[in-house]
Amino acid sequence: MKNIIFRLYICISFLAIISCGKDSKEQKNNSTTQQEDHISTKLDINLTNSKSKVIFTDAYIDKVYQQYLLIKRGLVNTNPKVVQQEAKKLETIINSAEDAKQLKATAKLISLTKEIKKQRDFFVTLTQETTKLISSSAITSGEVYKQFCPMAFDGAGGYWLSDSKEIRNPYYGSKMLKCGSVKEAIQ
């Protein structure tokens, strides 16, 4: 039985690596001029064919979520300056309530960080805290997609929130733009 489970685990891991690796090769072939540390991106690779227009019952939570999406967009486009600017805006939006302290502190860390790798590290916590916040409010229309990349952080994986079912990976940008899957639709 252990042998079967082990083989199944190996097969699933192998499929995840191959599917994400395939995306990486496609992206390298399609964008030879775009590099991971490229500071200003004229092409928005975060664009998708469809978006879910999410409306929360709480306008404050809607503002926080929309600002979160702008930070994610900056990460997908590997633009650390935009990430800093949008995180600074998020920091000013977040209220001083006790349950928002970690969210506000994380937004501040991202706004002070110039390195895209560190910004992506902090984005994990930003995602966790934003997920907690949006879960406390009802959604009147649309869906929030909780997505996951199994390759992020040396195979530990990483989650993020999106307004589209289409994957745009904030942890790898153009290197593995479509690596990941929708794990949950929050309604």
C-alpha positions as CSV (number, residue, x, y, z in Angstrom):
1,M,0.0,0.0,0.0
2,K,2.8,2.4,0.9
3,N,4.5,1.6,-2.4
4,I,1.3,2.5,-4.4
5,I,0.9,5.8,-2.5
6,F,4.5,6.6,-3.1
7,R,4.2,5.9,-6.8
8,L,1.0,8.0,-7.0
9,Y,2.8,10.9,-5.3
10,I,5.7,10.6,-7.7
11,C,3.4,10.6,-10.7
12,I,1.4,13.7,-9.5
13,S,4.7,15.6,-8.7
14,F,6.1,14.7,-12.1
15,L,2.9,15.9,-13.9
16,A,3.0,19.2,-12.0
17,I,6.7,19.8,-12.9
18,I,6.1,18.9,-16.5
19,S,3.1,21.1,-16.9
20,C,4.8,24.1,-15.2
21,G,8.0,23.4,-17.1
22,K,6.2,23.4,-20.4
23,D,4.7,26.8,-19.6
24,S,8.2,28.0,-18.8
25,K,9.6,26.9,-22.2
26,E,6.7,28.5,-24.0
27,Q,7.2,31.7,-22.2
28,K,10.9,31.8,-23.0
29,N,10.3,31.2,-26.7
30,N,7.5,33.8,-26.8
31,S,9.3,36.6,-25.0
32,T,13.0,36.7,-25.6
33,T,13.3,40.4,-24.7
34,Q,11.6,40.1,-21.4
35,Q,13.8,39.3,-18.4
36,E,12.8,38.5,-14.8
37,D,14.5,41.5,-13.4
38,H,13.1,43.9,-16.1
39,I,12.1,47.0,-14.2
40,S,9.5,48.5,-16.5
41,T,7.2,46.4,-18.6
42,K,5.2,48.0,-21.4
43,L,3.2,44.9,-22.1
44,D,0.8,43.9,-19.3
45,I,1.1,40.1,-19.1
46,N,-1.4,40.0,-16.3
47,L,-4.3,40.6,-18.8
48,T,-6.8,37.7,-19.3
49,N,-9.7,37.1,-21.6
50,S,-12.2,37.1,-18.8
51,K,-12.6,38.7,-15.4
52,S,-15.1,38.3,-12.6
53,K,-16.4,41.7,-11.5
54,V,-16.5,41.1,-7.7
55,I,-18.7,43.3,-5.6
56,F,-18.5,43.0,-1.8
57,T,-21.2,44.1,0.6
58,D,-18.5,46.1,2.5
59,A,-17.0,48.9,0.4
60,Y,-13.9,48.9,2.5
61,I,-13.2,45.3,1.8
62,D,-13.8,45.9,-1.9
63,K,-11.2,48.7,-1.9
64,V,-8.6,46.5,-0.2
65,Y,-9.3,43.6,-2.6
66,Q,-9.0,45.9,-5.7
67,Q,-5.7,47.3,-4.4
68,Y,-4.4,43.7,-3.7
69,L,-5.1,42.9,-7.3
70,L,-2.9,45.9,-8.4
71,I,-0.1,44.5,-6.3
72,K,-0.5,41.1,-7.9
73,R,-0.5,42.7,-11.3
74,G,2.8,44.4,-10.5
75,L,4.3,41.1,-9.4
76,V,3.0,39.2,-12.5
77,N,4.7,41.9,-14.6
78,T,7.8,41.8,-12.5
79,N,7.7,45.5,-11.9
80,P,9.0,46.1,-8.3
81,K,8.4,49.9,-8.5
82,V,4.8,49.4,-9.3
83,V,4.5,46.8,-6.5
84,Q,6.0,49.3,-4.1
85,Q,3.6,52.1,-5.2
86,E,0.5,49.9,-5.0
87,A,1.5,48.5,-1.6
88,K,1.9,52.0,-0.3
89,K,-1.6,52.8,-1.5
90,L,-2.9,49.6,0.2
91,E,-1.2,50.6,3.4
92,T,-3.2,53.9,3.5
93,I,-6.5,52.1,2.7
94,I,-6.2,49.6,5.5
95,N,-7.9,50.7,8.7
96,S,-6.3,50.5,12.1
97,A,-8.5,47.7,13.5
98,E,-6.8,45.1,15.5
99,D,-7.6,42.3,13.0
100,A,-6.0,44.3,10.2
101,K,-2.6,44.9,11.9
102,Q,-0.8,42.1,10.1
103,L,-2.3,43.1,6.7
104,K,-1.1,46.7,7.2
105,A,2.3,45.6,8.4
106,T,2.8,43.3,5.4
107,A,1.7,46.1,3.0
108,K,4.3,48.4,4.6
109,L,7.0,45.8,4.2
110,I,6.2,45.3,0.5
111,S,6.2,49.1,0.0
112,L,9.6,49.4,1.6
113,T,11.2,46.5,-0.4
114,K,12.8,47.1,-3.7
115,E,13.7,43.5,-4.6
116,I,11.0,41.6,-6.5
117,K,12.0,38.3,-4.8
118,K,11.4,39.7,-1.3
119,Q,8.2,41.3,-2.5
120,R,7.0,37.9,-3.7
121,D,8.0,36.4,-0.3
122,F,5.9,39.0,1.5
123,F,3.0,38.5,-0.9
124,V,2.3,35.1,0.6
125,T,1.4,36.7,3.9
126,L,-0.5,39.5,2.1
127,T,-2.5,36.9,0.4
128,Q,-3.3,35.0,3.7
129,E,-4.4,38.2,5.4
130,T,-6.4,39.4,2.4
131,T,-8.1,36.0,2.2
132,K,-9.1,36.3,5.9
133,L,-10.5,39.8,5.3
134,I,-12.5,39.0,2.3
135,S,-13.9,35.9,3.9
136,S,-15.5,38.2,6.6
137,S,-17.7,39.9,4.0
138,A,-20.4,38.7,1.7
139,I,-19.9,38.9,-2.0
140,T,-23.0,40.2,-3.8
141,S,-21.8,39.3,-7.3
142,G,-18.8,37.7,-9.0
143,E,-16.2,35.3,-7.6
144,V,-12.7,35.5,-6.2
145,Y,-10.4,32.7,-7.4
146,K,-7.9,31.3,-5.0
147,Q,-5.1,29.9,-7.1
148,F,-2.0,27.9,-6.3
149,C,1.4,27.2,-7.8
150,P,3.0,24.0,-6.6
151,M,6.5,25.1,-7.9
152,A,6.7,28.3,-5.9
153,F,9.2,28.6,-3.0
154,D,11.2,25.5,-3.9
155,G,8.2,23.2,-4.2
156,A,6.4,24.4,-1.0
157,G,3.9,26.1,-3.2
158,G,2.2,29.5,-3.0
159,Y,-1.4,30.8,-3.1
160,W,-2.8,34.0,-4.5
161,L,-6.2,35.6,-5.2
162,S,-7.4,36.5,-8.7
163,D,-10.4,38.0,-10.4
164,S,-9.9,35.6,-13.4
165,K,-9.9,31.8,-13.7
166,E,-7.0,32.2,-16.1
167,I,-3.7,31.7,-14.3
168,R,-1.2,34.6,-14.1
169,N,1.4,33.6,-11.7
170,P,2.7,36.4,-9.4
171,Y,5.6,34.3,-8.1
172,Y,7.3,33.7,-11.4
173,G,6.0,36.4,-13.8
174,S,6.9,35.7,-17.4
175,K,9.1,32.7,-16.4
176,M,6.1,30.5,-15.6
177,L,3.1,32.8,-16.3
178,K,0.5,30.1,-16.5
179,C,1.9,27.6,-13.8
180,G,-0.8,26.9,-11.3
181,S,-4.5,26.1,-10.9
182,V,-7.7,27.3,-9.3
183,K,-8.1,25.7,-5.9
184,E,-11.3,27.5,-4.8
185,A,-13.9,29.9,-6.0
186,I,-15.0,32.2,-3.2
187,Q,-18.5,33.5,-3.7
